[in-house]
C-alpha cells in the first residue's frame, strides 16, 4: 500500500508574525511544518510514511508514476521543538526583514520574507525553479492563520501567484496588527485542487477530473482511500484531507485528475474513539455505483465492505420512454420481490436472467394477463443480504445481485431496461424504500453517527440504527436519493416502509409537522410521482396505526382494511367496519384526500400469504387474524377445501370491489404458500408451475375478470372522491336495516346507484347507467336476499357468486335473474359467500 500526506514536508521553519507582542520575558521556541504540493510521482509502496520520514524516504523509495496530481492537502501544524527560532526579547528584529527558505523535493525554491511596514505586517513569497506540469494554468497559495493547534483564527487564504518572470512567481500578503501574534500555515497548489463541497458524492468535471465530497461534522480528520483491485483488502493509496483546506463547513472535499488506474474508493474517518473507528473503510453514502463486497469478510466475522466505483454511471437510451402517468384512482397494483418472482427453475428463464430485473421484463405478459397497471417492488436498494431487503446499506444504487452478472453496472442497466419495458406496456413502477434505519455497517455508520443517527435520545431507536430523518443533512440525503431514482431510473412512485418513524424529531419526539414529510410532499421533482406511507415496522413486524400528515399528497397502505376484512370474513367484526372499508375508509381519508389515497391489501410479503390465511390459525398466529376453515394446515377433507376456496374468492372479491387502490401480493393468484410461517424470510421462490394448475387458472381468470369489471364500472368502483349518500342503499337480513354494531349480524348488502348525469356524458351510457347490488354473507348458513326492483327497462344479471363451482362462479355477460313474485327477485346465497348483480338493459 502506498500512503501519502499529499503535500510533503520541505523544511523546519517558523513563520512567526508579531512575536514582539508577546511577553518580553518569555522565550518561545516553535517549528512550523510547511508543505508544498507536488505532482504525485514519488510514493513509498512498501509502508505508510510518518510525516517526518517523507523527505528522507522519498529519495530512496521506488518510484511510481500515477500520471496525475493530487489536490488534497495535509494538515500543517505548529509544535514545540528544541531549535530556537525566534526569541521574544529580540523586539527590534521584527522591524527588519526576516527571510526563510523552503526547498521542494524537485529542487524548487520557496523564499518567504516577513517584515513590518507601519502598522501592518507583510509576507512576500517568491517561488522559483518549481517544475510545474504544462497544463497547470496557475499556482495558488492556500492556507490560514492560527495561534496554536487549539486556537485557530477563522481566516482562510486563497490567492494566486503572479509571474515576475518566466521562472519566478510571487505574491504579497498583508496582515493587520490586531491579527498578530499568529502563525501562517500555507501550501502551494496548482489550479483548484482542494475540490468543491457540492455536489455530494463523486462527480466528474468536463476536463475529466473527479471531485469527492462527503458530510461529516464531527470527524477530526478524513482519509480518502483508493483501491486498484476490488478484491484487495488494503487500499493502494491513502490521502489525508486537510481540515483547513479540504473542508467547507461540515463538507470534506478533494479533487483529483481522472487518469488514475484505481477502480474504487472509500473513506476513513478519525475522531472520538467512541464515535469513529478509524480502521474501517466506509462507503460514500452518495456513491452511484458500488463495487462488490471485499471477499473473506464473512469468514473473518467482519462486516461486508462495500466501495464506491471510480466511474461514471452507464449511459442508457431512454428515447421513447414515457411514464403511463395513470390517475391515482385507476391504479391496479401487484407487489413482487424481484428475485423470488423468477428465480425458480419453473420460470424457464436463462440462469443469468432468472431472479433479476431482466427476469421481471420477461414475465410482463403475466402482469398484462391479470390486468395490472403498476408493480410495487420490494426494496431493491443495496441491503444486508443476511437480514434481508428491509435493512438497507445504501440509498443510491440497486443491489448488484439483481443484475444479470451480479455486477453493479449490469444491475443498473437491467433495472432501467425493465422500467422502460414496463412503461411501454402501460405499467408504472413503484419502489418500496426504507429510510428510517440502516443495517449494521450501513453506508452512513462511522461517517458521523451523532449527525446521521438517533444517539443518546431514545434507547430503542439507537439499538435499531435509526436514522435521524428530520436532521437537515439526513433530510437532504433522502430527498437527493428520491430525486436520483426519479431522474435516473424514471421511477413512478415510492412506498415508505416504517413511515411512522419519519415523524420523529431530532431528539426522538413525535412531530405534528415533520420537515421531511412536508418537503417530500412539495418537492417539484416528485410532483408527478405517487407517494405512499406504510407504517409497518421491519423490527417488530407489526403495522402502527397513526394519523399521518399528508398535505393532500401522501397516500397510505391501509392496514385497517386488511384487519377488518379478515375479521369479517372469519365471522367476527361489526358490519360498520366492513361498510367503512368498502366505501373507501372515510374514517382515515375524509380529511381532504379521498378513497384513491387508500392502498388496500389482504396479504403482503410479511405475514401469511392468501392461501395460508385460510389454512392456518394456531395460537402463534393470533396476530394474523386468520382462520383455517376447520382443519390446520394441508388436508384432504373436501368440505374444508371447498370452504377455503370460497374464502379465497371472497377475499379477492372484496379487495377489487372496494373503493381504494387494490394491491395484490405476488403468488396469491396461484396459491403460493409459506407453509404457515408469517416470516418474510420463509417466503419461497414463486413456482410458475402452479400457474397452470386448476386453482391457478381459475384464480388468475377471476382476478382478471374483477379488474376488467372494475375498469368498466369505474364510475362506481374507481372513484377519486367518496360516493354520495344518495348513491348508496344498505340492507340487512330480510331487507331490514343493517345491525351495524350487532355482533350477531354477519350479512350485509349494498346497492350502488349509478349517477345518471355522469352516464349521459359518456358514449357508453347504456353500459354505465346500471346499478350494482352486492351482498356479503359471513355465516355458516344460507341467506335469501330480495333484490330491489331494477331501474326501468333493466333486469338484474348475476355476475359473481363465489359459492358456485368453476367456471360458473363469475361471468362477464352475467346470468339474468327474472322476477319471481309481486315484482320482486329473490336469490339464495350459500354460506360464507359473496355475490354481485348488475342492472342491465334487457337483452344487452
Buried (B, 14 or more C-beta within 10 A) or exposed (E): BBBBBBBBBBBBBBBBBBBBBBEEEEEBEBBBBBBBBBBBBBBBEEEEBEBEBBBEBBEEBEEBEBEBBBBBBBBBBBEEBEEEBBBBBEEEEBEEEBEBEBBBBBEBBBBBBBBBEEEEBBBBBBBBEBEBEEEBEBBBBBBBBBBEEEEBEEEEBEBEBEEEEEEBBBBEBEBEEEBBBBBBBBBBBBBBBBBBBEEBBBBBEEEEBBBBBBBBBBBEBBBBBBBBEBEBBEBBBBBBBBBBBBBBEBBBBBBBBBEBEBBBBBBBBBBEEEBBBBEBBBBBBBBBBBBBBBBEBEEEEEBBBBBBBBBEBEEBEBEEBEBBEBEBBBBBBBBBBBBBBBBBEBBEBEEBBBBBBBBBBBBBEBBBBBBBBBBBBBBBBBBBBEBBBBBBBBBBBBBBBBBBEBBBBBBBBBBBBBBBBBBEBEBBBBBBBBBBBBBEBBBBBBBBBBBBBBBEBBEEBBEBBBBBBBBEBBBBBBBBBBBBBBEBBBBBBBBBBBBBBBBBBBEBEEBEEBBBBBBBBEBEEBEEBBBBBBBBBBBEBEBBEEEBBBBEBBBBBBBBBBBBBBBBBBEBBBBBBBBBBBBBBBEBBEEEBBBBBBBBBBBBBBBBBBBBBBBBBEEEBEEBBBBBBEBBEEBEEEEBBBBBBBBBBBBBBBBBBBBBBBBBBBBBBBBBBBEBBBEBEBBBBBBBBBBEEEBBBBBBBBBBBBBEBBBBBBBBBBBBEBBEEEBBBEBBBEEEEBBBEEEEBBBBBBBBBBBEEEBEEEEEEEBBBBBBBBBBBBBEEEBEBEBBEBBEEBBBBBBBBBBBEBEEBBBEEBEEBEBEEEEEBEBEBBBBBBBBBBBBBEEE
